[in-house]
Amino acid sequence: MKKTKLLKTIPLANTKEGIITISHIDEPYGEGSKPVVSIGISLDGDENNPDWKAHIPYENINDVIEALKEAKEKFNF
């Protein structure tokens, strides 16, 4: 059974009400599926109904973090 636990809410830069949510989801694709981290973007601040979301398997988190760091360094932010 799919269970979601909100881990963190971050204000979305350059918006009035937008947020980024980071959540842990157990069995996101049905019984027996492995947990994922969900990154959601909500422009109106609704943490339960994001406009966009990405599910990242825990096995890929380190590679995603590394790619984000590379993007930040490459584009000087």
DSSP file (Angstrom, degrees, kcal/mol; ACC not computed):
  #  RESIDUE AA STRUCTURE BP1 BP2  ACC     N-H-->O    O-->H-N    N-H-->O    O-->H-N    TCO  KAPPA ALPHA  PHI   PSI    X-CA   Y-CA   Z-CA
    1    1 A M              0   0    0      0, 0.0     2,-0.2     0, 0.0    25,-0.1   0.000 360.0 360.0 360.0 128.9    0.0    0.0    0.0
    2    2 A K        -     0   0    0     26,-0.1     2,-0.4    25,-0.1    25,-0.2  -0.405 360.0-179.6 -64.3 125.6    1.4    3.4   -1.1
    3    3 A K  E     -A   26   0A   0     23,-1.4    23,-2.8    -2,-0.2     2,-0.4  -0.998   9.2-160.3-129.9 131.8    2.5    5.5    1.9
    4    4 A T  E     -A   25   0A   0     -2,-0.4     2,-0.5    21,-0.2    21,-0.2  -0.932   5.8-171.4-115.9 133.5    3.9    9.0    1.6
    5    5 A K  E     -A   24   0A   0     19,-2.8    19,-2.6    -2,-0.4     2,-0.3  -0.974  21.6-135.7-124.1 116.3    5.9   10.8    4.3
    6    6 A L  E     +A   23   0A   0     -2,-0.5    17,-0.3    17,-0.2     3,-0.1  -0.551  25.1 176.7 -69.4 126.2    6.8   14.5    3.7
    7    7 A L  E     -     0   0A   0     15,-3.0     2,-0.3     1,-0.3    16,-0.2   0.803  59.3  -5.3-100.0 -39.3   10.4   15.1    4.6
    8    8 A K  E     -A   22   0A   0     14,-1.8    14,-2.7     2,-0.0     2,-0.4  -0.988  48.0-152.5-160.1 145.9   11.0   18.7    3.7
    9    9 A T  E     -A   21   0A   0     -2,-0.3    12,-0.2    12,-0.2    10,-0.0  -0.993  18.5-172.4-121.6 130.6    9.3   21.7    2.2
   10   10 A I  E     -A   20   0A   0     10,-3.0    10,-3.1    -2,-0.4     2,-0.1  -0.973  29.7-111.1-124.4 133.1   11.5   24.4    0.5
   11   11 A P  E     -A   19   0A   0      0, 0.0     2,-0.6     0, 0.0     8,-0.3  -0.417  34.5-122.7 -61.1 137.4   10.4   27.8   -0.8
   12   12 A L    >   -     0   0    0      6,-2.5     3,-1.0    30,-0.2     6,-0.2  -0.749  30.1-118.5 -86.1 118.6   10.6   27.8   -4.7
   13   13 A A  T 3  S+     0   0    0     -2,-0.6     3,-0.1     1,-0.2    -1,-0.1  -0.157  91.0  18.5 -56.6 146.6   12.8   30.7   -5.8
   14   14 A N  T 3  S+     0   0    0      1,-0.2     2,-0.3     2,-0.1    -1,-0.2   0.698 104.9  98.8  65.8  23.7   11.4   33.5   -7.9
   15   15 A T    <   -     0   0    0     -3,-1.0    -1,-0.2     3,-0.1    29,-0.0  -0.928  68.7-136.9-131.7 160.3    7.7   32.6   -7.1
   16   16 A K  S    S+     0   0    0     -2,-0.3    -1,-0.1    27,-0.1    28,-0.1   0.894 100.7   2.9 -80.6 -43.1    5.3   34.1   -4.6
   17   17 A E  S    S+     0   0    0     26,-0.5    27,-0.1     2,-0.0    -1,-0.1   0.416  94.7 129.3-124.8  -2.3    3.8   30.9   -3.2
   18   18 A G        -     0   0    0     -6,-0.2    -6,-2.5    25,-0.2     2,-0.3  -0.175  31.7-174.5 -65.6 150.4    5.7   28.1   -4.9
   19   19 A I  E     -AB  11  42A   0     23,-2.5    23,-2.6    -8,-0.3     2,-0.5  -0.964  22.9-140.7-139.7 157.0    7.3   25.2   -3.0
   20   20 A I  E     -AB  10  41A   0    -10,-3.1   -10,-3.0    -2,-0.3     2,-0.4  -0.978  24.3-160.7-111.4 130.8    9.6   22.2   -3.6
   21   21 A T  E     -AB   9  40A   0     19,-2.4    19,-2.6    -2,-0.5     2,-0.5  -0.924   9.1-160.8-115.4 142.1    8.6   19.1   -1.5
   22   22 A I  E     +AB   8  39A   0    -14,-2.7   -15,-3.0    -2,-0.4   -14,-1.8  -0.986  23.4 169.7-118.4 122.5   10.8   16.2   -0.8
   23   23 A S  E     -AB   6  38A   0     15,-2.4    15,-3.0    -2,-0.5     2,-0.5  -0.926  32.7-132.2-133.7 155.7    8.9   13.0    0.3
   24   24 A H  E     -AB   5  37A   0    -19,-2.6   -19,-2.8    -2,-0.3     2,-0.5  -0.919  24.6-164.7-102.5 132.5    9.6    9.3    0.9
   25   25 A I  E     -AB   4  36A   0     11,-2.6    11,-1.9    -2,-0.5     2,-0.3  -0.973   6.8-153.1-124.4 120.4    7.1    7.0   -0.8
   26   26 A D  E    S-A    3   0A   0    -23,-2.8   -23,-1.4    -2,-0.5     4,-0.1  -0.716  80.6  -3.9 -84.7 138.8    6.7    3.3    0.1
   27   27 A E  S >  S+     0   0    0      6,-0.7     3,-1.3    -2,-0.3    -1,-0.2   0.893  75.4 174.6  46.9  56.2    5.4    1.0   -2.6
   28   28 A P  T 3  S+     0   0    0      0, 0.0    -1,-0.1     0, 0.0     3,-0.1   0.746  76.2  37.0 -65.3 -24.3    4.9    3.8   -5.1
   29   29 A Y  T 3  S-     0   0    0      1,-0.5     2,-0.2     5,-0.2    -2,-0.1   0.094 128.0 -70.0-117.6  21.7    3.9    1.5   -8.0
   30   30 A G  S X  S-     0   0    0     -3,-1.3     3,-2.2    -4,-0.1    -1,-0.5  -0.462  83.0 -18.8 114.7 172.4    2.0   -1.1   -6.0
   31   31 A E  T 3  S+     0   0    0      1,-0.3     3,-0.1    -2,-0.2   -29,-0.0  -0.219 127.7  13.6 -55.2 129.5    2.6   -3.9   -3.6
   32   32 A G  T 3  S+     0   0    0      1,-0.3    -1,-0.3   -31,-0.1     2,-0.1   0.288  89.5 133.3  89.2 -10.0    6.3   -5.0   -3.5
   33   33 A S    <   -     0   0    0     -3,-2.2    -6,-0.7     1,-0.1    -1,-0.3  -0.475  62.0-105.1 -75.0 148.9    7.7   -2.0   -5.4
   34   34 A K        -     0   0    0     -7,-0.1    -5,-0.2    -2,-0.1    -1,-0.1  -0.356  38.5 -99.4 -73.8 150.6   10.8   -0.4   -3.9
   35   35 A P        -     0   0    0      0, 0.0    23,-0.8     0, 0.0     2,-0.3  -0.254  39.9-167.0 -67.7 157.4   10.5    3.0   -2.2
   36   36 A V  E     -BC  25  57A   0    -11,-1.9   -11,-2.6    21,-0.2     2,-0.5  -0.905  24.6-116.3-135.9 163.7   11.5    6.2   -3.9
   37   37 A V  E     -BC  24  56A   0     19,-2.7    19,-3.2    -2,-0.3     2,-0.5  -0.911  31.7-151.6 -97.6 132.7   12.2    9.8   -3.1
   38   38 A S  E     -BC  23  55A   0    -15,-3.0   -15,-2.4    -2,-0.5     2,-0.6  -0.922   8.0-163.8-109.3 128.4    9.6   12.1   -4.7
   39   39 A I  E     -BC  22  54A   0     15,-2.6    15,-2.0    -2,-0.5     2,-0.3  -0.955  16.2-173.0-110.1 118.0   10.5   15.7   -5.6
   40   40 A G  E     -BC  21  53A   0    -19,-2.6   -19,-2.4    -2,-0.6     2,-0.5  -0.850  15.9-156.8-114.3 148.3    7.5   17.8   -6.2
   41   41 A I  E     -BC  20  52A   0     11,-2.7    10,-2.1    -2,-0.3    11,-1.7  -0.991  11.9-178.8-122.0 123.1    7.1   21.4   -7.5
   42   42 A S  E >   -B   19   0A   0    -23,-2.6   -23,-2.5    -2,-0.5     3,-0.6  -0.979  14.4-166.3-123.8 119.5    3.9   23.3   -6.6
   43   43 A L  T 3  S+     0   0    0     -2,-0.5   -26,-0.5   -25,-0.2   -25,-0.2   0.760  92.4  43.3 -75.1 -24.7    3.5   26.8   -8.0
   44   44 A D  T 3  S-     0   0    0      2,-0.1    -1,-0.2   -27,-0.1   -26,-0.2   0.309 117.3-105.9-105.3   9.4    0.6   27.6   -5.7
   45   45 A G    <   +     0   0    0     -3,-0.6     2,-1.1     1,-0.2    -2,-0.1   0.609  69.0 145.2  82.7  12.6    2.1   26.1   -2.5
   46   46 A D    >   -     0   0    0      3,-0.2     3,-1.3     1,-0.2    -1,-0.2  -0.722  27.0-173.2 -87.1  99.4   -0.1   23.0   -2.4
   47   47 A E  T 3  S+     0   0    0     -2,-1.1    -1,-0.2     1,-0.3    -2,-0.0   0.696  81.8  53.7 -68.7 -17.7    2.2   20.3   -1.0
   48   48 A N  T 3  S+     0   0    0      1,-0.2    -1,-0.3    -3,-0.1    -2,-0.1   0.541 114.1  38.9 -92.2  -7.6   -0.4   17.5   -1.6
   49   49 A N  S <  S-     0   0    0     -3,-1.3    -1,-0.2     3,-0.0    -3,-0.2  -0.527  77.6-171.4-142.2  70.8   -0.9   18.3   -5.3
   50   50 A P        -     0   0    0      0, 0.0    -8,-0.3     0, 0.0     3,-0.1  -0.278  25.7-138.7 -67.1 149.9    2.3   19.2   -7.0
   51   51 A D  S    S+     0   0    0    -10,-2.1     2,-0.3     1,-0.2    -9,-0.2   0.833  91.3  14.5 -72.4 -34.1    2.3   20.5  -10.6
   52   52 A W  E    S+C   41   0A   0    -11,-1.7   -11,-2.7     2,-0.0     2,-0.3  -0.976  70.8 177.2-137.7 150.4    5.3   18.4  -11.4
   53   53 A K  E     -C   40   0A   0     -2,-0.3     2,-0.4   -13,-0.2   -13,-0.2  -0.993  13.6-159.7-152.8 153.6    7.0   15.5   -9.7
   54   54 A A  E     -C   39   0A   0    -15,-2.0   -15,-2.6    -2,-0.3     2,-0.6  -1.000  11.6-148.2-132.2 133.1    9.9   13.1  -10.2
   55   55 A H  E     -C   38   0A   0     -2,-0.4   -17,-0.2   -17,-0.2    -2,-0.0  -0.904  16.3-168.6-101.7 124.9   10.3    9.8   -8.4
   56   56 A I  E     -C   37   0A   0    -19,-3.2   -19,-2.7    -2,-0.6     5,-0.1  -0.956  19.9-128.6-118.0 118.9   13.9    8.9   -7.8
   57   57 A P  E >>  -C   36   0A   0      0, 0.0     3,-2.2     0, 0.0     4,-0.5  -0.358  23.6-121.0 -60.3 143.1   14.9    5.4   -6.7
   58   58 A Y  G >4 S+     0   0    0    -23,-0.8     3,-1.0     1,-0.3     4,-0.4   0.822 112.2  65.6 -56.2 -30.8   17.2    5.4   -3.7
   59   59 A E  G 34 S+     0   0    0      1,-0.2    -1,-0.3     2,-0.1     4,-0.2   0.708 105.2  44.2 -65.1 -18.7   19.8    3.6   -5.7
   60   60 A N  G <> S+     0   0    0     -3,-2.2     4,-2.2     1,-0.1    -1,-0.2   0.448  83.6  97.3-103.6  -2.8   20.1    6.6   -8.0
   61   61 A I  H <X S+     0   0    0     -3,-1.0     4,-2.8    -4,-0.5     5,-0.2   0.910  82.2  50.5 -58.4 -46.9   20.2    9.4   -5.4
   62   62 A N  H  > S+     0   0    0     -4,-0.4     4,-2.3     1,-0.2    -1,-0.2   0.901 111.8  48.0 -60.9 -40.7   24.0    9.8   -5.3
   63   63 A D  H  > S+     0   0    0     -4,-0.2     4,-2.3     2,-0.2    -1,-0.2   0.888 112.3  49.4 -66.0 -38.6   24.2   10.1   -9.1
   64   64 A V  H  X S+     0   0    0     -4,-2.2     4,-2.3     2,-0.2    -2,-0.2   0.922 110.9  49.7 -66.3 -43.6   21.4   12.7   -9.1
   65   65 A I  H  X S+     0   0    0     -4,-2.8     4,-2.3     1,-0.2    -2,-0.2   0.922 111.3  49.8 -59.9 -44.3   23.0   14.7   -6.4
   66   66 A E  H  X S+     0   0    0     -4,-2.3     4,-2.4    -5,-0.2    -1,-0.2   0.910 110.3  49.7 -61.9 -43.4   26.3   14.7   -8.3
   67   67 A A  H  X S+     0   0    0     -4,-2.3     4,-2.2     2,-0.2    -1,-0.2   0.886 110.3  50.7 -64.3 -38.5   24.6   15.8  -11.5
   68   68 A L  H  X S+     0   0    0     -4,-2.3     4,-2.3     2,-0.2    -2,-0.2   0.903 110.1  49.7 -65.3 -41.1   22.9   18.6   -9.7
   69   69 A K  H  X S+     0   0    0     -4,-2.3     4,-2.5     2,-0.2    -2,-0.2   0.913 110.4  50.7 -62.8 -42.3   26.2   19.8   -8.2
   70   70 A E  H  X S+     0   0    0     -4,-2.4     4,-2.8     1,-0.2     5,-0.2   0.907 110.0  49.7 -62.0 -42.1   27.9   19.6  -11.7
   71   71 A A  H  X S+     0   0    0     -4,-2.2     4,-2.0     2,-0.2    -1,-0.2   0.915 110.7  50.0 -62.8 -42.7   25.0   21.7  -13.1
   72   72 A K  H  <>S+     0   0    0     -4,-2.3     5,-2.2     1,-0.2    -2,-0.2   0.927 115.1  43.1 -62.2 -45.6   25.4   24.3  -10.3
   73   73 A E  H ><5S+     0   0    0     -4,-2.5     3,-1.0     3,-0.2    -2,-0.2   0.917 113.5  51.2 -66.3 -44.4   29.2   24.5  -10.9
   74   74 A K  H 3<5S+     0   0    0     -4,-2.8    -1,-0.2     1,-0.3    -2,-0.2   0.856 117.0  38.4 -64.0 -36.7   29.0   24.6  -14.7
   75   75 A F  T 3<5S-     0   0    0     -4,-2.0    -1,-0.3    -5,-0.2    -2,-0.2   0.226 109.8-119.8-104.6  14.5   26.5   27.4  -14.8
   76   76 A N  T < 5       0   0    0     -3,-1.0    -3,-0.2    -4,-0.2    -4,-0.1   0.835 360.0 360.0  57.8  44.0   27.9   29.4  -11.8
   77   77 A F      <       0   0    0     -5,-2.2    -4,-0.2    -6,-0.2    -1,-0.1   0.394 360.0 360.0-108.0 360.0   25.0   29.4   -9.5
